[in-house]
């Protein structure tokens, strides 16, 4: 079972900058996952969307089966963010 599932996730900012384009990702329970990339690759945007801080332009994200938009409160109880 996927603990985090991301499907067709896109984020385009008001300025026209496309930070994410059609991201698909599944992280299964018990997996260790690292998100690596150069500056400006969209790492912070992706994590911010998963945590409910930033709204995606298109696509869906579920955390523990809870949709981060439709089931916002439930999804927030299943994930936390510790910045560097």
mmCIF file of the N, C-alpha and C atoms, coordinates in Angstrom:
data_MODEL
# 
_entry.id   MODEL 
# 
loop_
_atom_site.group_PDB 
_atom_site.id 
_atom_site.type_symbol 
_atom_site.label_atom_id 
_atom_site.label_alt_id 
_atom_site.label_comp_id 
_atom_site.label_asym_id 
_atom_site.label_entity_id 
_atom_site.label_seq_id 
_atom_site.pdbx_PDB_ins_code 
_atom_site.Cartn_x 
_atom_site.Cartn_y 
_atom_site.Cartn_z 
_atom_site.occupancy 
_atom_site.B_iso_or_equiv 
_atom_site.pdbx_formal_charge 
_atom_site.auth_seq_id 
_atom_site.auth_comp_id 
_atom_site.auth_asym_id 
_atom_site.auth_atom_id 
_atom_site.pdbx_PDB_model_num 
ATOM 1   N N  . UNK A 1 1  ? 0.842   -1.198 0.000   1.00 0.00 ? 1  UNK A N  1 
ATOM 2   C CA . UNK A 1 1  ? 0.000   0.000  0.000   1.00 0.00 ? 1  UNK A CA 1 
ATOM 3   C C  . UNK A 1 1  ? 0.881   1.253  0.000   1.00 0.00 ? 1  UNK A C  1 
ATOM 4   N N  . UNK A 1 2  ? 0.508   2.214  -0.813  1.00 0.00 ? 2  UNK A N  1 
ATOM 5   C CA . UNK A 1 2  ? 1.242   3.483  -0.863  1.00 0.00 ? 2  UNK A CA 1 
ATOM 6   C C  . UNK A 1 2  ? 0.861   4.343  0.332   1.00 0.00 ? 2  UNK A C  1 
ATOM 7   N N  . UNK A 1 3  ? 1.859   4.809  1.056   1.00 0.00 ? 3  UNK A N  1 
ATOM 8   C CA . UNK A 1 3  ? 1.603   5.729  2.157   1.00 0.00 ? 3  UNK A CA 1 
ATOM 9   C C  . UNK A 1 3  ? 1.495   7.154  1.619   1.00 0.00 ? 3  UNK A C  1 
ATOM 10  N N  . UNK A 1 4  ? 2.233   7.447  0.532   1.00 0.00 ? 4  UNK A N  1 
ATOM 11  C CA . UNK A 1 4  ? 2.104   8.711  -0.196  1.00 0.00 ? 4  UNK A CA 1 
ATOM 12  C C  . UNK A 1 4  ? 1.969   8.368  -1.675  1.00 0.00 ? 4  UNK A C  1 
ATOM 13  N N  . UNK A 1 5  ? 0.914   8.881  -2.300  1.00 0.00 ? 5  UNK A N  1 
ATOM 14  C CA . UNK A 1 5  ? 0.693   8.658  -3.730  1.00 0.00 ? 5  UNK A CA 1 
ATOM 15  C C  . UNK A 1 5  ? 0.479   10.004 -4.406  1.00 0.00 ? 5  UNK A C  1 
ATOM 16  N N  . UNK A 1 6  ? 1.261   10.266 -5.430  1.00 0.00 ? 6  UNK A N  1 
ATOM 17  C CA . UNK A 1 6  ? 1.188   11.521 -6.181  1.00 0.00 ? 6  UNK A CA 1 
ATOM 18  C C  . UNK A 1 6  ? 0.895   11.163 -7.631  1.00 0.00 ? 6  UNK A C  1 
ATOM 19  N N  . UNK A 1 7  ? -0.113  11.815 -8.200  1.00 0.00 ? 7  UNK A N  1 
ATOM 20  C CA . UNK A 1 7  ? -0.517  11.495 -9.565  1.00 0.00 ? 7  UNK A CA 1 
ATOM 21  C C  . UNK A 1 7  ? -0.688  12.756 -10.401 1.00 0.00 ? 7  UNK A C  1 
ATOM 22  N N  . UNK A 1 8  ? 0.059   12.829 -11.506 1.00 0.00 ? 8  UNK A N  1 
ATOM 23  C CA . UNK A 1 8  ? -0.063  13.912 -12.490 1.00 0.00 ? 8  UNK A CA 1 
ATOM 24  C C  . UNK A 1 8  ? -0.001  15.304 -11.856 1.00 0.00 ? 8  UNK A C  1 
ATOM 25  N N  . UNK A 1 9  ? 0.906   15.480 -10.921 1.00 0.00 ? 9  UNK A N  1 
ATOM 26  C CA . UNK A 1 9  ? 1.002   16.724 -10.157 1.00 0.00 ? 9  UNK A CA 1 
ATOM 27  C C  . UNK A 1 9  ? 1.755   17.792 -10.941 1.00 0.00 ? 9  UNK A C  1 
ATOM 28  N N  . UNK A 1 10 ? 1.120   18.939 -11.093 1.00 0.00 ? 10 UNK A N  1 
ATOM 29  C CA . UNK A 1 10 ? 1.718   20.084 -11.770 1.00 0.00 ? 10 UNK A CA 1 
ATOM 30  C C  . UNK A 1 10 ? 1.525   21.321 -10.903 1.00 0.00 ? 10 UNK A C  1 
ATOM 31  N N  . UNK A 1 11 ? 2.537   22.175 -10.881 1.00 0.00 ? 11 UNK A N  1 
ATOM 32  C CA . UNK A 1 11 ? 2.416   23.458 -10.194 1.00 0.00 ? 11 UNK A CA 1 
ATOM 33  C C  . UNK A 1 11 ? 2.974   24.539 -11.101 1.00 0.00 ? 11 UNK A C  1 
ATOM 34  N N  . UNK A 1 12 ? 2.096   25.482 -11.463 1.00 0.00 ? 12 UNK A N  1 
ATOM 35  C CA . UNK A 1 12 ? 2.502   26.654 -12.225 1.00 0.00 ? 12 UNK A CA 1 
ATOM 36  C C  . UNK A 1 12 ? 2.149   27.875 -11.386 1.00 0.00 ? 12 UNK A C  1 
ATOM 37  N N  . UNK A 1 13 ? 3.132   28.702 -11.091 1.00 0.00 ? 13 UNK A N  1 
ATOM 38  C CA . UNK A 1 13 ? 2.902   29.901 -10.288 1.00 0.00 ? 13 UNK A CA 1 
ATOM 39  C C  . UNK A 1 13 ? 2.264   31.002 -11.138 1.00 0.00 ? 13 UNK A C  1 
ATOM 40  N N  . UNK A 1 14 ? 1.703   32.011 -10.489 1.00 0.00 ? 14 UNK A N  1 
ATOM 41  C CA . UNK A 1 14 ? 1.022   33.118 -11.175 1.00 0.00 ? 14 UNK A CA 1 
ATOM 42  C C  . UNK A 1 14 ? 1.941   33.816 -12.177 1.00 0.00 ? 14 UNK A C  1 
ATOM 43  N N  . UNK A 1 15 ? 3.231   33.805 -11.909 1.00 0.00 ? 15 UNK A N  1 
ATOM 44  C CA . UNK A 1 15 ? 4.202   34.437 -12.814 1.00 0.00 ? 15 UNK A CA 1 
ATOM 45  C C  . UNK A 1 15 ? 4.389   33.652 -14.111 1.00 0.00 ? 15 UNK A C  1 
ATOM 46  N N  . UNK A 1 16 ? 3.837   32.435 -14.156 1.00 0.00 ? 16 UNK A N  1 
ATOM 47  C CA . UNK A 1 16 ? 4.007   31.579 -15.324 1.00 0.00 ? 16 UNK A CA 1 
ATOM 48  C C  . UNK A 1 16 ? 5.099   30.537 -15.150 1.00 0.00 ? 16 UNK A C  1 
ATOM 49  N N  . UNK A 1 17 ? 5.856   30.622 -14.060 1.00 0.00 ? 17 UNK A N  1 
ATOM 50  C CA . UNK A 1 17 ? 6.913   29.654 -13.788 1.00 0.00 ? 17 UNK A CA 1 
ATOM 51  C C  . UNK A 1 17 ? 6.302   28.294 -13.479 1.00 0.00 ? 17 UNK A C  1 
ATOM 52  N N  . UNK A 1 18 ? 6.676   27.277 -14.249 1.00 0.00 ? 18 UNK A N  1 
ATOM 53  C CA . UNK A 1 18 ? 6.203   25.917 -13.986 1.00 0.00 ? 18 UNK A CA 1 
ATOM 54  C C  . UNK A 1 18 ? 7.250   25.227 -13.123 1.00 0.00 ? 18 UNK A C  1 
ATOM 55  N N  . UNK A 1 19 ? 6.912   25.002 -11.864 1.00 0.00 ? 19 UNK A N  1 
ATOM 56  C CA . UNK A 1 19 ? 7.842   24.387 -10.923 1.00 0.00 ? 19 UNK A CA 1 
ATOM 57  C C  . UNK A 1 19 ? 7.796   22.866 -10.992 1.00 0.00 ? 19 UNK A C  1 
ATOM 58  N N  . UNK A 1 20 ? 6.621   22.305 -11.278 1.00 0.00 ? 20 UNK A N  1 
ATOM 59  C CA . UNK A 1 20 ? 6.455   20.854 -11.380 1.00 0.00 ? 20 UNK A CA 1 
ATOM 60  C C  . UNK A 1 20 ? 5.632   20.536 -12.611 1.00 0.00 ? 20 UNK A C  1 
ATOM 61  N N  . UNK A 1 21 ? 5.995   19.468 -13.303 1.00 0.00 ? 21 UNK A N  1 
ATOM 62  C CA . UNK A 1 21 ? 5.263   19.076 -14.511 1.00 0.00 ? 21 UNK A CA 1 
ATOM 63  C C  . UNK A 1 21 ? 4.967   17.579 -14.477 1.00 0.00 ? 21 UNK A C  1 
ATOM 64  N N  . UNK A 1 22 ? 3.702   17.229 -14.299 1.00 0.00 ? 22 UNK A N  1 
ATOM 65  C CA . UNK A 1 22 ? 3.208   15.847 -14.397 1.00 0.00 ? 22 UNK A CA 1 
ATOM 66  C C  . UNK A 1 22 ? 4.021   14.858 -13.561 1.00 0.00 ? 22 UNK A C  1 
ATOM 67  N N  . UNK A 1 23 ? 4.136   15.124 -12.261 1.00 0.00 ? 23 UNK A N  1 
ATOM 68  C CA . UNK A 1 23 ? 4.883   14.250 -11.357 1.00 0.00 ? 23 UNK A CA 1 
ATOM 69  C C  . UNK A 1 23 ? 3.995   13.082 -10.930 1.00 0.00 ? 23 UNK A C  1 
ATOM 70  N N  . UNK A 1 24 ? 4.519   11.864 -11.055 1.00 0.00 ? 24 UNK A N  1 
ATOM 71  C CA . UNK A 1 24 ? 3.882   10.645 -10.551 1.00 0.00 ? 24 UNK A CA 1 
ATOM 72  C C  . UNK A 1 24 ? 4.873   9.976  -9.611  1.00 0.00 ? 24 UNK A C  1 
ATOM 73  N N  . UNK A 1 25 ? 4.403   9.629  -8.404  1.00 0.00 ? 25 UNK A N  1 
ATOM 74  C CA . UNK A 1 25 ? 5.303   9.046  -7.406  1.00 0.00 ? 25 UNK A CA 1 
ATOM 75  C C  . UNK A 1 25 ? 4.484   8.247  -6.407  1.00 0.00 ? 25 UNK A C  1 
ATOM 76  N N  . UNK A 1 26 ? 4.995   7.088  -6.024  1.00 0.00 ? 26 UNK A N  1 
ATOM 77  C CA . UNK A 1 26 ? 4.390   6.316  -4.947  1.00 0.00 ? 26 UNK A CA 1 
ATOM 78  C C  . UNK A 1 26 ? 5.483   5.947  -3.959  1.00 0.00 ? 26 UNK A C  1 
ATOM 79  N N  . UNK A 1 27 ? 5.214   6.194  -2.687  1.00 0.00 ? 27 UNK A N  1 
ATOM 80  C CA . UNK A 1 27 ? 6.124   5.806  -1.616  1.00 0.00 ? 27 UNK A CA 1 
ATOM 81  C C  . UNK A 1 27 ? 5.356   4.829  -0.747  1.00 0.00 ? 27 UNK A C  1 
ATOM 82  N N  . UNK A 1 28 ? 5.887   3.616  -0.622  1.00 0.00 ? 28 UNK A N  1 
ATOM 83  C CA . UNK A 1 28 ? 5.204   2.579  0.140   1.00 0.00 ? 28 UNK A CA 1 
ATOM 84  C C  . UNK A 1 28 ? 5.605   2.617  1.603   1.00 0.00 ? 28 UNK A C  1 
ATOM 85  N N  . UNK A 1 29 ? 4.719   2.123  2.446   1.00 0.00 ? 29 UNK A N  1 
ATOM 86  C CA . UNK A 1 29 ? 4.975   2.066  3.878   1.00 0.00 ? 29 UNK A CA 1 
ATOM 87  C C  . UNK A 1 29 ? 6.276   1.302  4.128   1.00 0.00 ? 29 UNK A C  1 
ATOM 88  N N  . UNK A 1 30 ? 7.144   1.864  4.951   1.00 0.00 ? 30 UNK A N  1 
ATOM 89  C CA . UNK A 1 30 ? 8.403   1.230  5.301   1.00 0.00 ? 30 UNK A CA 1 
ATOM 90  C C  . UNK A 1 30 ? 9.565   1.579  4.391   1.00 0.00 ? 30 UNK A C  1 
ATOM 91  N N  . UNK A 1 31 ? 9.295   2.220  3.262   1.00 0.00 ? 31 UNK A N  1 
ATOM 92  C CA . UNK A 1 31 ? 10.370  2.608  2.352   1.00 0.00 ? 31 UNK A CA 1 
ATOM 93  C C  . UNK A 1 31 ? 11.108  3.828  2.887   1.00 0.00 ? 31 UNK A C  1 
ATOM 94  N N  . UNK A 1 32 ? 12.376  3.911  2.564   1.00 0.00 ? 32 UNK A N  1 
ATOM 95  C CA . UNK A 1 32 ? 13.172  5.106  2.842   1.00 0.00 ? 32 UNK A CA 1 
ATOM 96  C C  . UNK A 1 32 ? 13.290  5.850  1.522   1.00 0.00 ? 32 UNK A C  1 
ATOM 97  N N  . UNK A 1 33 ? 12.978  7.138  1.550   1.00 0.00 ? 33 UNK A N  1 
ATOM 98  C CA . UNK A 1 33 ? 12.903  7.926  0.323   1.00 0.00 ? 33 UNK A CA 1 
ATOM 99  C C  . UNK A 1 33 ? 13.715  9.198  0.488   1.00 0.00 ? 33 UNK A C  1 
ATOM 100 N N  . UNK A 1 34 ? 14.488  9.555  -0.523  1.00 0.00 ? 34 UNK A N  1 
ATOM 101 C CA . UNK A 1 34 ? 15.248  10.808 -0.526  1.00 0.00 ? 34 UNK A CA 1 
ATOM 102 C C  . UNK A 1 34 ? 14.881  11.585 -1.782  1.00 0.00 ? 34 UNK A C  1 
ATOM 103 N N  . UNK A 1 35 ? 14.671  12.874 -1.635  1.00 0.00 ? 35 UNK A N  1 
ATOM 104 C CA . UNK A 1 35 ? 14.340  13.754 -2.754  1.00 0.00 ? 35 UNK A CA 1 
ATOM 105 C C  . UNK A 1 35 ? 15.549  14.655 -3.003  1.00 0.00 ? 35 UNK A C  1 
ATOM 106 N N  . UNK A 1 36 ? 16.235  14.412 -4.109  1.00 0.00 ? 36 UNK A N  1 
ATOM 107 C CA . UNK A 1 36 ? 17.465  15.133 -4.424  1.00 0.00 ? 36 UNK A CA 1 
ATOM 108 C C  . UNK A 1 36 ? 17.331  15.843 -5.758  1.00 0.00 ? 36 UNK A C  1 
ATOM 109 N N  . UNK A 1 37 ? 18.021  16.965 -5.898  1.00 0.00 ? 37 UNK A N  1 
ATOM 110 C CA . UNK A 1 37 ? 18.027  17.683 -7.168  1.00 0.00 ? 37 UNK A CA 1 
ATOM 111 C C  . UNK A 1 37 ? 18.714  19.024 -7.009  1.00 0.00 ? 37 UNK A C  1 
ATOM 112 N N  . UNK A 1 38 ? 19.034  19.659 -8.131  1.00 0.00 ? 38 UNK A N  1 
ATOM 113 C CA . UNK A 1 38 ? 19.709  20.960 -8.083  1.00 0.00 ? 38 UNK A CA 1 
ATOM 114 C C  . UNK A 1 38 ? 18.765  22.069 -7.619  1.00 0.00 ? 38 UNK A C  1 
ATOM 115 N N  . UNK A 1 39 ? 19.328  23.229 -7.323  1.00 0.00 ? 39 UNK A N  1 
ATOM 116 C CA . UNK A 1 39 ? 18.518  24.398 -6.961  1.00 0.00 ? 39 UNK A CA 1 
ATOM 117 C C  . UNK A 1 39 ? 17.499  24.666 -8.057  1.00 0.00 ? 39 UNK A C  1 
ATOM 118 N N  . UNK A 1 40 ? 16.270  24.967 -7.659  1.00 0.00 ? 40 UNK A N  1 
ATOM 119 C CA . UNK A 1 40 ? 15.231  25.307 -8.621  1.00 0.00 ? 40 UNK A CA 1 
ATOM 120 C C  . UNK A 1 40 ? 14.552  24.122 -9.275  1.00 0.00 ? 40 UNK A C  1 
ATOM 121 N N  . UNK A 1 41 ? 14.837  22.903 -8.813  1.00 0.00 ? 41 UNK A N  1 
ATOM 122 C CA . UNK A 1 41 ? 14.266  21.703 -9.434  1.00 0.00 ? 41 UNK A CA 1 
ATOM 123 C C  . UNK A 1 41 ? 12.824  21.435 -9.009  1.00 0.00 ? 41 UNK A C  1 
ATOM 124 N N  . UNK A 1 42 ? 12.358  22.077 -7.928  1.00 0.00 ? 42 UNK A N  1 
ATOM 125 C CA . UNK A 1 42 ? 10.985  21.888 -7.472  1.00 0.00 ? 42 UNK A CA 1 
ATOM 126 C C  . UNK A 1 42 ? 10.840  21.038 -6.222  1.00 0.00 ? 42 UNK A C  1 
ATOM 127 N N  . UNK A 1 43 ? 11.951  20.735 -5.554  1.00 0.00 ? 43 UNK A N  1 
ATOM 128 C CA . UNK A 1 43 ? 11.906  19.898 -4.350  1.00 0.00 ? 43 UNK A CA 1 
ATOM 129 C C  . UNK A 1 43 ? 11.051  20.526 -3.252  1.00 0.00 ? 43 UNK A C  1 
ATOM 130 N N  . UNK A 1 44 ? 11.292  21.771 -2.946  1.00 0.00 ? 44 UNK A N  1 
ATOM 131 C CA . UNK A 1 44 ? 10.542  22.454 -1.892  1.00 0.00 ? 44 UNK A CA 1 
ATOM 132 C C  . UNK A 1 44 ? 9.082   22.606 -2.281  1.00 0.00 ? 44 UNK A C  1 
ATOM 133 N N  . UNK A 1 45 ? 8.808   22.890 -3.532  1.00 0.00 ? 45 UNK A N  1 
ATOM 134 C CA . UNK A 1 45 ? 7.426   23.002 -4.003  1.00 0.00 ? 45 UNK A CA 1 
ATOM 135 C C  . UNK A 1 45 ? 6.702   21.678 -3.821  1.00 0.00 ? 45 UNK A C  1 
ATOM 136 N N  . UNK A 1 46 ? 7.335   20.576 -4.200  1.00 0.00 ? 46 UNK A N  1 
ATOM 137 C CA . UNK A 1 46 ? 6.709   19.257 -4.064  1.00 0.00 ? 46 UNK A CA 1 
ATOM 138 C C  . UNK A 1 46 ? 6.401   18.936 -2.607  1.00 0.00 ? 46 UNK A C  1 
ATOM 139 N N  . UNK A 1 47 ? 7.368   19.122 -1.731  1.00 0.00 ? 47 UNK A N  1 
ATOM 140 C CA . UNK A 1 47 ? 7.160   18.842 -0.308  1.00 0.00 ? 47 UNK A CA 1 
ATOM 141 C C  . UNK A 1 47 ? 6.087   19.767 0.263   1.00 0.00 ? 47 UNK A C  1 
ATOM 142 N N  . UNK A 1 48 ? 6.076   21.019 -0.140  1.00 0.00 ? 48 UNK A N  1 
ATOM 143 C CA . UNK A 1 48 ? 5.070   21.975 0.347   1.00 0.00 ? 48 UNK A CA 1 
ATOM 144 C C  . UNK A 1 48 ? 3.664   21.578 -0.087  1.00 0.00 ? 48 UNK A C  1 
ATOM 145 N N  . UNK A 1 49 ? 3.521   21.035 -1.280  1.00 0.00 ? 49 UNK A N  1 
ATOM 146 C CA . UNK A 1 49 ? 2.211   20.568 -1.738  1.00 0.00 ? 49 UNK A CA 1 
ATOM 147 C C  . UNK A 1 49 ? 1.786   19.346 -0.932  1.00 0.00 ? 49 UNK A C  1 
ATOM 148 N N  . UNK A 1 50 ? 2.680   18.384 -0.755  1.00 0.00 ? 50 UNK A N  1 
ATOM 149 C CA . UNK A 1 50 ? 2.357   17.169 -0.001  1.00 0.00 ? 50 UNK A CA 1 
ATOM 150 C C  . UNK A 1 50 ? 1.919   17.520 1.419   1.00 0.00 ? 50 UNK A C  1 
ATOM 151 N N  . UNK A 1 51 ? 2.544   18.520 2.018   1.00 0.00 ? 51 UNK A N  1 
ATOM 152 C CA . UNK A 1 51 ? 2.208   18.924 3.392   1.00 0.00 ? 51 UNK A CA 1 
ATOM 153 C C  . UNK A 1 51 ? 1.010   19.867 3.468   1.00 0.00 ? 51 UNK A C  1 
ATOM 154 N N  . UNK A 1 52 ? 0.473   20.284 2.330   1.00 0.00 ? 52 UNK A N  1 
ATOM 155 C CA . UNK A 1 52 ? -0.704  21.153 2.335   1.00 0.00 ? 52 UNK A CA 1 
ATOM 156 C C  . UNK A 1 52 ? -0.397  22.625 2.487   1.00 0.00 ? 52 UNK A C  1 
ATOM 157 N N  . UNK A 1 53 ? 0.847   23.015 2.315   1.00 0.00 ? 53 UNK A N  1 
ATOM 158 C CA . UNK A 1 53 ? 1.246   24.414 2.460   1.00 0.00 ? 53 UNK A CA 1 
ATOM 159 C C  . UNK A 1 53 ? 1.002   25.187 1.169   1.00 0.00 ? 53 UNK A C  1 
ATOM 160 N N  . UNK A 1 54 ? 1.225   24.535 0.029   1.00 0.00 ? 54 UNK A N  1 
ATOM 161 C CA . UNK A 1 54 ? 1.053   25.122 -1.302  1.00 0.00 ? 54 UNK A CA 1 
ATOM 162 C C  . UNK A 1 54 ? 0.005   24.304 -2.044  1.00 0.00 ? 54 UNK A C  1 
ATOM 163 N N  . UNK A 1 55 ? -0.809  24.957 -2.872  1.00 0.00 ? 55 UNK A N  1 
ATOM 164 C CA . UNK A 1 55 ? -1.841  24.278 -3.655  1.00 0.00 ? 55 UNK A CA 1 
ATOM 165 C C  . UNK A 1 55 ? -1.302  23.921 -5.033  1.00 0.00 ? 55 UNK A C  1 
ATOM 166 N N  . UNK A 1 56 ? -1.540  22.688 -5.451  1.00 0.00 ? 56 UNK A N  1 
ATOM 167 C CA . UNK A 1 56 ? -1.124  22.242 -6.784  1.00 0.00 ? 56 UNK A CA 1 
ATOM 168 C C  . UNK A 1 56 ? -2.034  22.860 -7.837  1.00 0.00 ? 56 UNK A C  1 
ATOM 169 N N  . UNK A 1 57 ? -1.518  23.015 -9.043  1.00 0.00 ? 57 UNK A N  1 
ATOM 170 C CA . UNK A 1 57 ? -2.330  23.492 -10.161 1.00 0.00 ? 57 UNK A CA 1 
ATOM 171 C C  . UNK A 1 57 ? -3.208  22.360 -10.674 1.00 0.00 ? 57 UNK A C  1 
ATOM 172 N N  . UNK A 1 58 ? -2.632  21.179 -10.861 1.00 0.00 ? 58 UNK A N  1 
ATOM 173 C CA . UNK A 1 58 ? -3.381  19.983 -11.254 1.00 0.00 ? 58 UNK A CA 1 
ATOM 174 C C  . UNK A 1 58 ? -2.794  18.778 -10.537 1.00 0.00 ? 58 UNK A C  1 
ATOM 175 N N  . UNK A 1 59 ? -3.548  17.682 -10.541 1.00 0.00 ? 59 UNK A N  1 
ATOM 176 C CA . UNK A 1 59 ? -3.082  16.431 -9.972  1.00 0.00 ? 59 UNK A CA 1 
ATOM 177 C C  . UNK A 1 59 ? -3.637  16.173 -8.589  1.00 0.00 ? 59 UNK A C  1 
ATOM 178 N N  . UNK A 1 60 ? -3.294  14.997 -8.067  1.00 0.00 ? 60 UNK A N  1 
ATOM 179 C CA . UNK A 1 60 ? -3.775  14.589 -6.749  1.00 0.00 ? 60 UNK A CA 1 
ATOM 180 C C  . UNK A 1 60 ? -2.626  14.060 -5.901  1.00 0.00 ? 60 UNK A C  1 
ATOM 181 N N  . UNK A 1 61 ? -2.796  14.225 -4.594  1.00 0.00 ? 61 UNK A N  1 
ATOM 182 C CA . UNK A 1 61 ? -1.858  13.679 -3.618  1.00 0.00 ? 61 UNK A CA 1 
ATOM 183 C C  . UNK A 1 61 ? -2.688  13.048 -2.514  1.00 0.00 ? 61 UNK A C  1 
ATOM 184 N N  . UNK A 1 62 ? -2.348  11.805 -2.153  1.00 0.00 ? 62 UNK A N  1 
ATOM 185 C CA . UNK A 1 62 ? -2.974  11.179 -0.992  1.00 0.00 ? 62 UNK A CA 1 
ATOM 186 C C  . UNK A 1 62 ? -1.886  10.787 -0.005  1.00 0.00 ? 62 UNK A C  1 
ATOM 187 N N  . UNK A 1 63 ? -2.201  10.953 1.268   1.00 0.00 ? 63 UNK A N  1 
ATOM 188 C CA . UNK A 1 63 ? -1.301  10.583 2.355   1.00 0.00 ? 63 UNK A CA 1 
ATOM 189 C C  . UNK A 1 63 ? -2.063  9.599  3.230   1.00 0.00 ? 63 UNK A C  1 
ATOM 190 N N  . UNK A 1 64 ? -1.597  8.374  3.272   1.00 0.00 ? 64 UNK A N  1 
ATOM 191 C CA . UNK A 1 64 ? -2.295  7.349  4.041   1.00 0.00 ? 64 UNK A CA 1 
ATOM 192 C C  . UNK A 1 64 ? -3.720  7.137  3.568   1.00 0.00 ? 64 UNK A C  1 
ATOM 193 N N  . UNK A 1 65 ? -3.963  7.330  2.285   1.00 0.00 ? 65 UNK A N  1 
ATOM 194 C CA . UNK A 1 65 ? -5.294  7.159  1.709   1.00 0.00 ? 65 UNK A CA 1 
ATOM 195 C C  . UNK A 1 65 ? -6.169  8.393  1.769   1.00 0.00 ? 65 UNK A C  1 
ATOM 196 N N  . UNK A 1 66 ? -5.722  9.447  2.443   1.00 0.00 ? 66 UNK A N  1 
ATOM 197 C CA . UNK A 1 66 ? -6.503  10.684 2.574   1.00 0.00 ? 66 UNK A CA 1 
ATOM 198 C C  . UNK A 1 66 ? -6.037  11.705 1.539   1.00 0.00 ? 66 UNK A C  1 
ATOM 199 N N  . UNK A 1 67 ? -6.969  12.202 0.740   1.00 0.00 ? 67 UNK A N  1 
ATOM 200 C CA . UNK A 1 67 ? -6.665  13.229 -0.257  1.00 0.00 ? 67 UNK A CA 1 
ATOM 201 C C  . UNK A 1 67 ? -6.313  14.527 0.466   1.00 0.00 ? 67 UNK A C  1 
ATOM 202 N N  . UNK A 1 68 ? -5.201  15.169 0.080   1.00 0.00 ? 68 UNK A N  1 
ATOM 203 C CA . UNK A 1 68 ? -4.742  16.355 0.812   1.00 0.00 ? 68 UNK A CA 1 
ATOM 204 C C  . UNK A 1 68 ? -5.641  17.568 0.630   1.00 0.00 ? 68 UNK A C  1 
ATOM 205 N N  . UNK A 1 69 ? -6.515  17.553 -0.378  1.00 0.00 ? 69 UNK A N  1 
ATOM 206 C CA . UNK A 1 69 ? -7.458  18.660 -0.578  1.00 0.00 ? 69 UNK A CA 1 
ATOM 207 C C  . UNK A 1 69 ? -8.811  18.307 0.035   1.00 0.00 ? 69 UNK A C  1 
ATOM 208 N N  . UNK A 1 70 ? -9.371  17.198 -0.395  1.00 0.00 ? 70 UNK A N  1 
ATOM 209 C CA . UNK A 1 70 ? -10.711 16.800 0.049   1.00 0.00 ? 70 UNK A CA 1 
ATOM 210 C C  . UNK A 1 70 ? -10.724 16.407 1.534   1.00 0.00 ? 70 UNK A C  1 
ATOM 211 N N  . UNK A 1 71 ? -9.678  15.702 1.985   1.00 0.00 ? 71 UNK A N  1 
ATOM 212 C CA . UNK A 1 71 ? -9.587  15.226 3.370   1.00 0.00 ? 71 UNK A CA 1 
ATOM 213 C C  . UNK A 1 71 ? -8.430  15.923 4.084   1.00 0.00 ? 71 UNK A C  1 
ATOM 214 N N  . UNK A 1 72 ? -8.400  17.251 3.980   1.00 0.00 ? 72 UNK A N  1 
ATOM 215 C CA . UNK A 1 72 ? -7.270  18.042 4.462   1.00 0.00 ? 72 UNK A CA 1 
ATOM 216 C C  . UNK A 1 72 ? -6.910  17.736 5.913   1.00 0.00 ? 72 UNK A C  1 
ATOM 217 N N  . UNK A 1 73 ? -7.882  17.788 6.793   1.00 0.00 ? 73 UNK A N  1 
ATOM 218 C CA . UNK A 1 73 ? -7.585  17.583 8.221   1.00 0.00 ? 73 UNK A CA 1 
ATOM 219 C C  . UNK A 1 73 ? -7.032  16.185 8.492   1.00 0.00 ? 73 UNK A C  1 
ATOM 220 N N  . UNK A 1 74 ? -7.634  15.187 7.885   1.00 0.00 ? 74 UNK A N  1 
ATOM 221 C CA . UNK A 1 74 ? -7.162  13.813 8.089   1.00 0.00 ? 74 UNK A CA 1 
ATOM 222 C C  . UNK A 1 74 ? -5.746  13.629 7.547   1.00 0.00 ? 74 UNK A C  1 
ATOM 223 N N  . UNK A 1 75 ? -5.480  14.163 6.359   1.00 0.00 ? 75 UNK A N  1 
ATOM 224 C CA . UNK A 1 75 ? -4.144  14.004 5.773   1.00 0.00 ? 75 UNK A CA 1 
ATOM 225 C C  . UNK A 1 75 ? -3.087  14.710 6.615   1.00 0.00 ? 75 UNK A C  1 
ATOM 226 N N  . UNK A 1 76 ? -3.439  15.855 7.195   1.00 0.00 ? 76 UNK A N  1 
ATOM 227 C CA . UNK A 1 76 ? -2.482  16.603 8.027   1.00 0.00 ? 76 UNK A CA 1 
ATOM 228 C C  . UNK A 1 76 ? -2.105  15.844 9.292   1.00 0.00 ? 76 UNK A C  1 
ATOM 229 N N  . UNK A 1 77 ? -2.993  14.977 9.790   1.00 0.00 ? 77 UNK A N  1 
ATOM 230 C CA . UNK A 1 77 ? -2.661  14.188 10.984  1.00 0.00 ? 77 UNK A CA 1 
ATOM 231 C C  . UNK A 1 77 ? -1.676  13.070 10.670  1.00 0.00 ? 77 UNK A C  1 
ATOM 232 N N  . UNK A 1 78 ? -1.451  12.804 9.371   1.00 0.00 ? 78 UNK A N  1 
ATOM 233 C CA . UNK A 1 78 ? -0.623  11.674 8.963   1.00 0.00 ? 78 UNK A CA 1 
ATOM 234 C C  . UNK A 1 78 ? 0.754   12.073 8.450   1.00 0.00 ? 78 UNK A C  1 
ATOM 235 N N  . UNK A 1 79 ? 1.047   13.371 8.429   1.00 0.00 ? 79 UNK A N  1 
ATOM 236 C CA . UNK A 1 79 ? 2.339   13.811 7.891   1.00 0.00 ? 79 UNK A CA 1 
ATOM 237 C C  . UNK A 1 79 ? 2.836   15.028 8.667   1.00 0.00 ? 79 UNK A C  1 
ATOM 238 N N  . UNK A 1 80 ? 4.145   15.130 8.784   1.00 0.00 ? 80 UNK A N  1 
ATOM 239 C CA . UNK A 1 80 ? 4.757   16.281 9.432   1.00 0.00 ? 80 UNK A CA 1 
ATOM 240 C C  . UNK A 1 80 ? 5.967   16.731 8.632   1.00 0.00 ? 80 UNK A C  1 
ATOM 241 N N  . UNK A 1 81 ? 6.379   17.946 8.833   1.00 0.00 ? 81 UNK A N  1 
ATOM 242 C CA . UNK A 1 81 ? 7.515   18.509 8.110   1.00 0.00 ? 81 UNK A CA 1 
ATOM 243 C C  . UNK A 1 81 ? 8.507   19.083 9.112   1.00 0.00 ? 81 UNK A C  1 
ATOM 244 N N  . UNK A 1 82 ? 9.757   18.674 8.977   1.00 0.00 ? 82 UNK A N  1 
ATOM 245 C CA . UNK A 1 82 ? 10.837  19.225 9.789   1.00 0.00 ? 82 UNK A CA 1 
ATOM 246 C C  . UNK A 1 82 ? 11.826  19.861 8.816   1.00 0.00 ? 82 UNK A C  1 
ATOM 247 N N  . UNK A 1 83 ? 11.803  21.199 8.687   1.00 0.00 ? 83 UNK A N  1 
ATOM 248 C CA . UNK A 1 83 ? 12.722  21.854 7.747   1.00 0.00 ? 83 UNK A CA 1 
ATOM 249 C C  . UNK A 1 83 ? 14.168  21.730 8.222   1.00 0.00 ? 83 UNK A C  1 
ATOM 250 N N  . UNK A 1 84 ? 15.075  21.897 7.282   1.00 0.00 ? 84 UNK A N  1 
ATOM 251 C CA . UNK A 1 84 ? 16.510  21.770 7.594   1.00 0.00 ? 84 UNK A CA 1 
ATOM 252 C C  . UNK A 1 84 ? 16.934  22.728 8.667   1.00 0.00 ? 84 UNK A C  1 
# 
